[in-house]
């Protein structure tokens, strides 16, 4: 709050000096306006960054150790936490949207969209070093689907609907359906390595059981 007030005062002073400079045609005053404007711009950006950081929950020692263990630097940890905070907010809003309208509920049930989105989020929490593997989900599919559902709900809430309204809703629902399927596919790709590892472990376990049974039969 104090930072915002300081920036406002600096910008107000710059405006006053600009008016004086223009009236008196003073290059020095105009120069001072430029300097104050730059200071105000820097402080404004600094306040925005501080505000974003304040929205993040405190980093626990356990989580920090987890991030360090997988080889993440301080900058990577900060970027990861900012990205995940944004994704968590988007998934929460998407959850509300998908459960607000019957058509969106049906699409969600068809593709398990929310389950897939939350699944990717949980997997990233466990394996933050895989963030790059979820880039399409985080930066394209999730924000796009959120925007589409917002627009769908907005149009659906119109008091009076005509033929064009229903056509727009149908087209929007088709795209929402497609993006929902893409998110499900994002999840399948993201956990593919884990499924392969599981198949290998099952195969090894079966071989071990078969070998033990053969040895047991020989003894008998």
C-alpha positions as CSV (number, residue, x, y, z in Angstrom):
1,X,0.0,0.0,0.0
2,X,2.8,2.4,0.9
3,X,4.6,1.5,-2.3
4,X,1.6,2.3,-4.4
5,X,1.2,5.7,-2.7
6,X,4.8,6.5,-3.3
7,X,4.5,5.7,-7.0
8,X,1.3,7.8,-7.2
9,X,3.0,10.8,-5.6
10,X,6.0,10.5,-7.9
11,X,3.8,10.3,-11.0
12,X,1.7,13.2,-9.8
13,X,4.9,15.3,-9.2
14,X,6.1,14.3,-12.7
15,X,2.8,15.5,-14.2
16,X,3.0,18.8,-12.4
17,X,6.6,19.4,-13.5
18,X,5.7,18.5,-17.1
19,X,3.0,21.1,-17.1
20,X,5.4,23.7,-15.7
21,X,8.1,22.7,-18.2
22,X,5.7,23.0,-21.1
23,X,4.5,26.4,-20.0
24,X,8.0,27.8,-19.3
25,X,9.6,25.8,-22.1
26,X,12.3,24.6,-19.7
27,X,14.4,21.7,-20.9
28,X,15.7,21.1,-17.3
29,X,12.2,20.6,-15.9
30,X,11.3,18.3,-18.8
31,X,14.5,16.3,-18.1
32,X,13.4,16.0,-14.4
33,X,10.0,14.7,-15.6
34,X,11.7,12.0,-17.6
35,X,13.8,11.0,-14.5
36,X,10.8,10.9,-12.2
37,X,8.9,9.0,-14.8
38,X,11.6,6.3,-15.0
39,X,11.7,6.1,-11.2
40,X,8.0,5.7,-11.1
41,X,8.0,3.0,-13.8
42,X,10.7,1.0,-11.9
43,X,8.9,1.2,-8.6
44,X,5.6,0.2,-10.2
45,X,7.2,-3.0,-11.7
46,X,8.9,-3.7,-8.4
47,X,5.5,-3.5,-6.6
48,X,3.9,-5.8,-9.1
49,X,6.6,-8.4,-8.6
50,X,6.4,-8.1,-4.9
51,X,2.6,-8.6,-5.1
52,X,3.0,-11.7,-7.1
53,X,5.5,-13.2,-4.7
54,X,3.2,-12.4,-1.7
55,X,0.5,-14.6,-3.3
56,X,2.7,-17.7,-3.0
57,X,2.5,-19.8,0.1
58,X,5.6,-20.0,2.3
59,X,8.2,-22.4,1.0
60,X,8.5,-25.2,3.6
61,X,11.9,-26.7,4.3
62,X,10.6,-30.1,3.2
63,X,9.6,-28.8,-0.2
64,X,12.8,-26.8,-0.6
65,X,14.9,-30.0,0.1
66,X,12.7,-31.9,-2.4
67,X,13.5,-29.3,-5.1
68,X,17.2,-29.2,-4.3
69,X,17.3,-33.0,-4.4
70,X,16.2,-33.1,-8.0
71,X,18.9,-30.5,-8.9
72,X,16.8,-27.3,-9.2
73,X,18.4,-23.9,-8.8
74,X,16.8,-21.0,-6.8
75,X,15.6,-19.4,-10.0
76,X,14.1,-22.7,-11.3
77,X,12.4,-23.2,-7.9
78,X,10.9,-19.7,-8.1
79,X,9.7,-20.2,-11.7
80,X,8.2,-23.6,-10.9
81,X,6.3,-22.2,-7.9
82,X,5.0,-19.2,-9.9
83,X,3.9,-21.5,-12.7
84,X,2.2,-24.0,-10.4
85,X,0.4,-21.3,-8.5
86,X,-1.0,-20.0,-11.7
87,X,-2.0,-23.5,-12.8
88,X,-3.6,-24.3,-9.4
89,X,-5.8,-21.1,-9.8
90,X,-6.8,-22.0,-13.3
91,X,-7.7,-25.6,-12.4
92,X,-9.8,-24.3,-9.5
93,X,-11.7,-21.9,-11.8
94,X,-12.1,-24.6,-14.5
95,X,-13.5,-27.0,-11.9
96,X,-16.2,-24.4,-11.0
97,X,-17.0,-23.7,-14.7
98,X,-17.2,-27.3,-15.7
99,X,-19.7,-28.0,-12.9
100,X,-21.8,-25.0,-13.6
101,X,-23.6,-26.0,-16.8
102,X,-25.0,-29.4,-17.7
103,X,-23.3,-29.5,-21.2
104,X,-19.9,-28.8,-19.6
105,X,-20.5,-31.4,-16.9
106,X,-21.2,-34.0,-19.7
107,X,-17.9,-33.1,-21.5
108,X,-16.0,-33.4,-18.2
109,X,-17.5,-36.8,-17.5
110,X,-16.8,-38.0,-21.1
111,X,-13.1,-37.2,-20.9
112,X,-12.3,-37.0,-17.2
113,X,-10.9,-33.6,-17.9
114,X,-10.6,-32.3,-14.4
115,X,-9.2,-35.6,-13.1
116,X,-6.6,-35.4,-15.9
117,X,-5.7,-31.8,-15.1
118,X,-5.4,-32.4,-11.4
119,X,-3.4,-35.6,-12.1
120,X,-0.8,-33.7,-14.1
121,X,-0.6,-31.1,-11.3
122,X,0.0,-33.8,-8.7
123,X,2.6,-35.5,-10.8
124,X,4.4,-32.2,-11.3
125,X,4.5,-31.6,-7.6
126,X,6.2,-35.0,-7.2
127,X,8.5,-34.6,-10.1
128,X,9.1,-30.8,-10.7
129,X,12.0,-31.5,-13.1
130,X,9.4,-32.7,-15.6
131,X,7.8,-29.3,-15.9
132,X,8.9,-28.9,-19.5
133,X,7.0,-32.1,-20.4
134,X,3.7,-30.4,-19.4
135,X,4.3,-27.2,-21.4
136,X,1.4,-27.7,-23.8
137,X,-1.0,-28.4,-20.9
138,X,0.2,-25.5,-18.8
139,X,0.6,-22.8,-21.4
140,X,-1.9,-23.8,-24.1
141,X,-4.6,-26.3,-23.3
142,X,-5.4,-25.4,-19.7
143,X,-5.7,-21.6,-20.2
144,X,-7.5,-22.1,-23.5
145,X,-10.1,-24.4,-22.0
146,X,-10.6,-22.0,-19.1
147,X,-11.2,-19.1,-21.5
148,X,-13.6,-21.2,-23.6
149,X,-15.7,-22.3,-20.6
150,X,-15.9,-18.8,-19.4
151,X,-17.2,-17.6,-22.8
152,X,-19.6,-20.5,-23.0
153,X,-21.1,-19.7,-19.6
154,X,-21.3,-16.1,-20.5
155,X,-23.3,-16.8,-23.7
156,X,-25.4,-19.5,-22.0
157,X,-26.5,-17.0,-19.4
158,X,-28.1,-14.7,-22.0
159,X,-31.7,-14.1,-21.1
160,X,-32.9,-14.2,-24.7
161,X,-31.4,-16.8,-27.1
162,X,-31.8,-17.0,-30.8
163,X,-30.6,-19.3,-33.6
164,X,-27.2,-17.6,-33.7
165,X,-26.8,-18.0,-29.9
166,X,-27.5,-21.7,-30.0
167,X,-25.1,-22.1,-33.0
168,X,-22.4,-20.3,-31.1
169,X,-23.0,-22.5,-28.0
170,X,-22.8,-25.7,-30.2
171,X,-19.5,-24.6,-31.9
172,X,-18.1,-23.6,-28.5
173,X,-19.0,-26.9,-27.0
174,X,-17.3,-28.8,-29.9
175,X,-14.1,-26.9,-29.3
176,X,-14.3,-27.4,-25.5
177,X,-14.8,-31.1,-26.2
178,X,-11.7,-31.2,-28.4
179,X,-9.5,-29.3,-25.9
180,X,-10.8,-31.5,-23.1
181,X,-9.7,-34.6,-25.0
182,X,-6.3,-33.0,-25.6
183,X,-5.8,-32.5,-21.8
184,X,-6.6,-36.2,-21.3
185,X,-4.0,-37.0,-23.9
186,X,-1.6,-34.7,-22.1
187,X,-2.0,-36.7,-19.0
188,X,-1.5,-40.0,-20.8
189,X,1.7,-38.8,-22.4
190,X,2.9,-37.4,-19.1
191,X,2.6,-40.7,-17.2
192,X,3.6,-42.9,-20.1
193,X,7.1,-43.4,-18.6
194,X,5.7,-44.4,-15.3
195,X,3.4,-47.0,-17.0
196,X,6.4,-48.4,-18.9
197,X,8.4,-48.7,-15.7
198,X,5.4,-50.4,-14.1
199,X,5.2,-52.9,-17.0
200,X,8.9,-53.7,-16.7
201,X,8.6,-54.2,-12.9
202,X,5.6,-56.5,-13.4
203,X,7.5,-58.4,-16.1
204,X,10.5,-58.9,-13.8
205,X,8.3,-59.9,-10.9
206,X,6.5,-62.5,-13.1
207,X,9.9,-63.9,-14.3
208,X,11.0,-64.1,-10.7
209,X,7.8,-66.0,-9.7
210,X,8.2,-68.4,-12.6
211,X,11.9,-69.0,-11.7
212,X,11.0,-69.7,-8.1
213,X,8.2,-72.1,-9.1
214,X,10.6,-74.0,-11.4
215,X,13.2,-74.3,-8.7
216,X,10.6,-75.5,-6.3
217,X,9.4,-78.2,-8.7
218,X,13.0,-79.4,-9.2
219,X,13.4,-79.8,-5.5
220,X,10.3,-81.9,-5.2
